[in-house]
Amino acid sequence: MDSHQKAIMEQHIQTVIGALERHRMQGYFVASKEEVPAQVEALLHEGDTVTVGGSMTLRQCGVMELLRSGRYHFLDREAAGLTPEQVRQVYRDGFDADAYLCSTNAVTLNGELYNVDGNANRVASLCYGPRSVIMVVGYNKIVADLTAAEKRVKQIAAPTNAARLSCDTYCAHTGVCQGLNGGMTDGCQSPRRICCSYLVQGYQREAGRIKVILVGEALGY
């Protein structure tokens, strides 16, 4: 990225932060993924009960290592040896966590968060439950509006995550959602479909509950 591209990227990030704050969400900017763990740490308290949604971004930034450092009570859905029912219990226990960490599928220049889930545990926690939500978001997830957010999921996020999770879906095999030219919820009928529940978040009643760390690098899907 040259200096001109970087300047425009940072302008877009500042636009998003301003829009988030108008919606009573907190926005932060860090230039690189190496700065993310320190920013996350500043938003947590030692001993907090924390949990996460499935996120390549958190892995890429070293956040998972921070959460597993022993300084927090980490409800780890990926802990070795967990049965499916124990994983489900981690999801349920996470609703009472002090902090829930994840990324987002897209964030608009108007400060709207757009997320699509298969199991819906992530979108449920974003709406209600955990006392604090901390999102780590690469600049590549900034889009113009909700129409662009919808297309981003159908063209990028869903196909890539379906392939990563070895889901037998149309998008995993073709690289694009079967419902790309239809409505928001149009798609395949596979039992492994990962696009089942849709959430748009704008203005928040609880000021500051949602915190968005925007990173000056492309991260996640």
Contacts in CASP RR format, 6 or more apart in sequence:
PFRMAT RR
TARGET T0000
AUTHOR 0000-0000-0000
METHOD contacts of the structure
MODEL  1
MDSHQKAIMEQHIQTVIGALERHRMQGYFVASKEEVPAQVEALLHEGDTV
TVGGSMTLRQCGVMELLRSGRYHFLDREAAGLTPEQVRQVYRDGFDADAY
LCSTNAVTLNGELYNVDGNANRVASLCYGPRSVIMVVGYNKIVADLTAAE
KRVKQIAAPTNAARLSCDTYCAHTGVCQGLNGGMTDGCQSPRRICCSYLV
QGYQREAGRIKVILVGEALGY
1 9 0 8 1.000
9 139 0 8 1.000
9 216 0 8 1.000
10 29 0 8 1.000
10 216 0 8 1.000
12 109 0 8 1.000
12 139 0 8 1.000
12 142 0 8 1.000
13 29 0 8 1.000
13 139 0 8 1.000
13 142 0 8 1.000
13 214 0 8 1.000
13 216 0 8 1.000
14 29 0 8 1.000
15 109 0 8 1.000
16 27 0 8 1.000
16 107 0 8 1.000
16 108 0 8 1.000
16 109 0 8 1.000
16 111 0 8 1.000
16 142 0 8 1.000
16 212 0 8 1.000
16 214 0 8 1.000
17 27 0 8 1.000
17 28 0 8 1.000
17 29 0 8 1.000
17 212 0 8 1.000
17 214 0 8 1.000
18 27 0 8 1.000
18 111 0 8 1.000
19 108 0 8 1.000
19 109 0 8 1.000
19 110 0 8 1.000
19 111 0 8 1.000
19 112 0 8 1.000
20 26 0 8 1.000
20 27 0 8 1.000
20 107 0 8 1.000
20 111 0 8 1.000
20 210 0 8 1.000
20 212 0 8 1.000
21 27 0 8 1.000
22 111 0 8 1.000
23 111 0 8 1.000
23 112 0 8 1.000
23 202 0 8 1.000
23 203 0 8 1.000
23 204 0 8 1.000
24 203 0 8 1.000
24 204 0 8 1.000
24 205 0 8 1.000
24 206 0 8 1.000
24 207 0 8 1.000
24 208 0 8 1.000
25 111 0 8 1.000
25 113 0 8 1.000
25 202 0 8 1.000
25 204 0 8 1.000
25 208 0 8 1.000
25 209 0 8 1.000
25 210 0 8 1.000
25 211 0 8 1.000
25 212 0 8 1.000
26 208 0 8 1.000
26 210 0 8 1.000
26 211 0 8 1.000
26 212 0 8 1.000
27 211 0 8 1.000
27 212 0 8 1.000
27 213 0 8 1.000
27 214 0 8 1.000
28 39 0 8 1.000
28 211 0 8 1.000
28 212 0 8 1.000
28 213 0 8 1.000
28 214 0 8 1.000
29 213 0 8 1.000
29 214 0 8 1.000
29 215 0 8 1.000
29 216 0 8 1.000
30 36 0 8 1.000
30 39 0 8 1.000
30 213 0 8 1.000
30 214 0 8 1.000
30 215 0 8 1.000
30 216 0 8 1.000
31 215 0 8 1.000
31 216 0 8 1.000
32 215 0 8 1.000
32 216 0 8 1.000
32 217 0 8 1.000
33 60 0 8 1.000
33 61 0 8 1.000
33 62 0 8 1.000
33 215 0 8 1.000
33 217 0 8 1.000
33 219 0 8 1.000
34 61 0 8 1.000
35 215 0 8 1.000
36 61 0 8 1.000
36 62 0 8 1.000
36 63 0 8 1.000
36 136 0 8 1.000
36 213 0 8 1.000
36 215 0 8 1.000
37 61 0 8 1.000
37 62 0 8 1.000
37 63 0 8 1.000
37 65 0 8 1.000
37 66 0 8 1.000
39 213 0 8 1.000
40 63 0 8 1.000
40 66 0 8 1.000
40 101 0 8 1.000
40 134 0 8 1.000
40 136 0 8 1.000
40 213 0 8 1.000
41 66 0 8 1.000
43 99 0 8 1.000
43 132 0 8 1.000
43 134 0 8 1.000
43 211 0 8 1.000
44 50 0 8 1.000
44 72 0 8 1.000
44 98 0 8 1.000
44 99 0 8 1.000
44 134 0 8 1.000
45 98 0 8 1.000
46 71 0 8 1.000
46 72 0 8 1.000
47 71 0 8 1.000
47 72 0 8 1.000
47 73 0 8 1.000
48 72 0 8 1.000
48 73 0 8 1.000
48 97 0 8 1.000
48 98 0 8 1.000
48 99 0 8 1.000
49 72 0 8 1.000
49 73 0 8 1.000
49 75 0 8 1.000
49 94 0 8 1.000
49 96 0 8 1.000
49 97 0 8 1.000
49 98 0 8 1.000
49 99 0 8 1.000
50 67 0 8 1.000
50 72 0 8 1.000
50 73 0 8 1.000
50 74 0 8 1.000
50 75 0 8 1.000
50 97 0 8 1.000
50 98 0 8 1.000
50 99 0 8 1.000
50 100 0 8 1.000
50 101 0 8 1.000
51 74 0 8 1.000
51 75 0 8 1.000
51 76 0 8 1.000
51 77 0 8 1.000
51 90 0 8 1.000
51 93 0 8 1.000
51 94 0 8 1.000
51 97 0 8 1.000
51 99 0 8 1.000
51 100 0 8 1.000
51 101 0 8 1.000
51 125 0 8 1.000
51 130 0 8 1.000
52 58 0 8 1.000
52 63 0 8 1.000
52 64 0 8 1.000
52 67 0 8 1.000
52 77 0 8 1.000
52 100 0 8 1.000
52 101 0 8 1.000
52 102 0 8 1.000
53 77 0 8 1.000
53 100 0 8 1.000
53 101 0 8 1.000
53 102 0 8 1.000
53 121 0 8 1.000
53 122 0 8 1.000
53 125 0 8 1.000
54 77 0 8 1.000
54 102 0 8 1.000
54 122 0 8 1.000
55 101 0 8 1.000
55 102 0 8 1.000
55 103 0 8 1.000
55 136 0 8 1.000
55 220 0 8 1.000
56 103 0 8 1.000
56 164 0 8 1.000
56 219 0 8 1.000
56 220 0 8 1.000
56 221 0 8 1.000
57 103 0 8 1.000
57 136 0 8 1.000
57 137 0 8 1.000
57 138 0 8 1.000
57 219 0 8 1.000
57 220 0 8 1.000
58 64 0 8 1.000
58 101 0 8 1.000
58 102 0 8 1.000
58 103 0 8 1.000
58 136 0 8 1.000
60 219 0 8 1.000
60 220 0 8 1.000
61 136 0 8 1.000
61 215 0 8 1.000
61 219 0 8 1.000
63 101 0 8 1.000
63 136 0 8 1.000
67 74 0 8 1.000
67 76 0 8 1.000
67 101 0 8 1.000
68 74 0 8 1.000
68 76 0 8 1.000
75 90 0 8 1.000
75 93 0 8 1.000
75 94 0 8 1.000
75 97 0 8 1.000
76 90 0 8 1.000
77 87 0 8 1.000
77 90 0 8 1.000
77 91 0 8 1.000
82 90 0 8 1.000
91 119 0 8 1.000
91 121 0 8 1.000
94 100 0 8 1.000
94 125 0 8 1.000
94 129 0 8 1.000
94 130 0 8 1.000
95 124 0 8 1.000
95 125 0 8 1.000
95 128 0 8 1.000
95 129 0 8 1.000
95 130 0 8 1.000
96 129 0 8 1.000
96 130 0 8 1.000
97 129 0 8 1.000
97 130 0 8 1.000
97 131 0 8 1.000
98 130 0 8 1.000
98 131 0 8 1.000
98 132 0 8 1.000
99 130 0 8 1.000
99 131 0 8 1.000
99 132 0 8 1.000
99 133 0 8 1.000
99 134 0 8 1.000
100 125 0 8 1.000
100 126 0 8 1.000
100 129 0 8 1.000
100 130 0 8 1.000
100 132 0 8 1.000
100 133 0 8 1.000
100 134 0 8 1.000
101 133 0 8 1.000
101 134 0 8 1.000
101 135 0 8 1.000
101 136 0 8 1.000
102 122 0 8 1.000
102 125 0 8 1.000
102 126 0 8 1.000
102 133 0 8 1.000
102 134 0 8 1.000
102 135 0 8 1.000
102 136 0 8 1.000
103 135 0 8 1.000
103 136 0 8 1.000
103 137 0 8 1.000
103 138 0 8 1.000
103 141 0 8 1.000
103 219 0 8 1.000
103 220 0 8 1.000
104 113 0 8 1.000
104 114 0 8 1.000
104 115 0 8 1.000
104 135 0 8 1.000
104 137 0 8 1.000
104 141 0 8 1.000
104 212 0 8 1.000
105 114 0 8 1.000
105 115 0 8 1.000
105 116 0 8 1.000
105 141 0 8 1.000
105 149 0 8 1.000
105 152 0 8 1.000
105 153 0 8 1.000
105 157 0 8 1.000
106 113 0 8 1.000
106 114 0 8 1.000
106 115 0 8 1.000
106 141 0 8 1.000
106 142 0 8 1.000
106 143 0 8 1.000
106 148 0 8 1.000
106 149 0 8 1.000
106 152 0 8 1.000
106 153 0 8 1.000
106 157 0 8 1.000
107 113 0 8 1.000
107 114 0 8 1.000
107 137 0 8 1.000
107 141 0 8 1.000
107 142 0 8 1.000
107 143 0 8 1.000
107 149 0 8 1.000
107 212 0 8 1.000
107 214 0 8 1.000
108 114 0 8 1.000
108 142 0 8 1.000
108 143 0 8 1.000
108 144 0 8 1.000
108 145 0 8 1.000
108 146 0 8 1.000
108 148 0 8 1.000
108 149 0 8 1.000
109 142 0 8 1.000
109 143 0 8 1.000
109 144 0 8 1.000
109 145 0 8 1.000
110 145 0 8 1.000
111 202 0 8 1.000
112 146 0 8 1.000
112 149 0 8 1.000
112 200 0 8 1.000
112 201 0 8 1.000
112 202 0 8 1.000
113 126 0 8 1.000
113 135 0 8 1.000
113 199 0 8 1.000
113 200 0 8 1.000
113 201 0 8 1.000
113 202 0 8 1.000
113 210 0 8 1.000
113 212 0 8 1.000
114 143 0 8 1.000
114 146 0 8 1.000
114 149 0 8 1.000
114 150 0 8 1.000
114 153 0 8 1.000
114 199 0 8 1.000
114 200 0 8 1.000
115 122 0 8 1.000
115 123 0 8 1.000
115 126 0 8 1.000
115 198 0 8 1.000
115 199 0 8 1.000
115 201 0 8 1.000
116 123 0 8 1.000
116 153 0 8 1.000
116 157 0 8 1.000
116 158 0 8 1.000
116 194 0 8 1.000
116 195 0 8 1.000
116 196 0 8 1.000
116 197 0 8 1.000
116 198 0 8 1.000
116 199 0 8 1.000
117 123 0 8 1.000
117 194 0 8 1.000
117 195 0 8 1.000
117 196 0 8 1.000
117 197 0 8 1.000
117 199 0 8 1.000
118 193 0 8 1.000
118 194 0 8 1.000
118 195 0 8 1.000
118 196 0 8 1.000
118 197 0 8 1.000
119 196 0 8 1.000
120 196 0 8 1.000
120 197 0 8 1.000
123 197 0 8 1.000
123 198 0 8 1.000
123 199 0 8 1.000
125 133 0 8 1.000
126 133 0 8 1.000
126 199 0 8 1.000
126 201 0 8 1.000
126 210 0 8 1.000
127 199 0 8 1.000
127 201 0 8 1.000
131 209 0 8 1.000
132 209 0 8 1.000
132 211 0 8 1.000
133 209 0 8 1.000
133 210 0 8 1.000
133 211 0 8 1.000
134 211 0 8 1.000
134 213 0 8 1.000
135 210 0 8 1.000
135 211 0 8 1.000
135 212 0 8 1.000
135 213 0 8 1.000
136 213 0 8 1.000
136 215 0 8 1.000
136 219 0 8 1.000
137 212 0 8 1.000
137 213 0 8 1.000
137 214 0 8 1.000
137 215 0 8 1.000
137 219 0 8 1.000
138 214 0 8 1.000
138 215 0 8 1.000
138 216 0 8 1.000
138 217 0 8 1.000
138 218 0 8 1.000
138 219 0 8 1.000
138 220 0 8 1.000
139 214 0 8 1.000
139 215 0 8 1.000
139 216 0 8 1.000
139 217 0 8 1.000
139 218 0 8 1.000
140 218 0 8 1.000
140 219 0 8 1.000
140 220 0 8 1.000
141 152 0 8 1.000
141 219 0 8 1.000
141 220 0 8 1.000
142 214 0 8 1.000
143 149 0 8 1.000
143 152 0 8 1.000
146 200 0 8 1.000
150 183 0 8 1.000
150 184 0 8 1.000
151 180 0 8 1.000
153 177 0 8 1.000
153 195 0 8 1.000
154 171 0 8 1.000
154 176 0 8 1.000
154 177 0 8 1.000
154 179 0 8 1.000
154 180 0 8 1.000
154 195 0 8 1.000
155 175 0 8 1.000
155 176 0 8 1.000
155 177 0 8 1.000
155 180 0 8 1.000
156 221 0 8 1.000
157 221 0 8 1.000
158 171 0 8 1.000
158 177 0 8 1.000
158 194 0 8 1.000
158 195 0 8 1.000
159 171 0 8 1.000
159 172 0 8 1.000
159 174 0 8 1.000
159 175 0 8 1.000
159 176 0 8 1.000
159 177 0 8 1.000
160 221 0 8 1.000
161 194 0 8 1.000
161 221 0 8 1.000
162 169 0 8 1.000
162 171 0 8 1.000
162 172 0 8 1.000
162 192 0 8 1.000
162 194 0 8 1.000
163 172 0 8 1.000
163 175 0 8 1.000
164 221 0 8 1.000
165 194 0 8 1.000
166 172 0 8 1.000
167 190 0 8 1.000
167 192 0 8 1.000
167 193 0 8 1.000
167 194 0 8 1.000
168 190 0 8 1.000
168 192 0 8 1.000
169 188 0 8 1.000
169 190 0 8 1.000
169 192 0 8 1.000
169 193 0 8 1.000
169 194 0 8 1.000
170 177 0 8 1.000
170 178 0 8 1.000
170 187 0 8 1.000
170 188 0 8 1.000
170 190 0 8 1.000
171 177 0 8 1.000
171 178 0 8 1.000
171 188 0 8 1.000
177 186 0 8 1.000
177 187 0 8 1.000
177 188 0 8 1.000
177 195 0 8 1.000
178 186 0 8 1.000
178 187 0 8 1.000
178 188 0 8 1.000
179 186 0 8 1.000
179 187 0 8 1.000
179 188 0 8 1.000
184 198 0 8 1.000
185 195 0 8 1.000
185 198 0 8 1.000
187 193 0 8 1.000
187 195 0 8 1.000
201 210 0 8 1.000
204 210 0 8 1.000
END
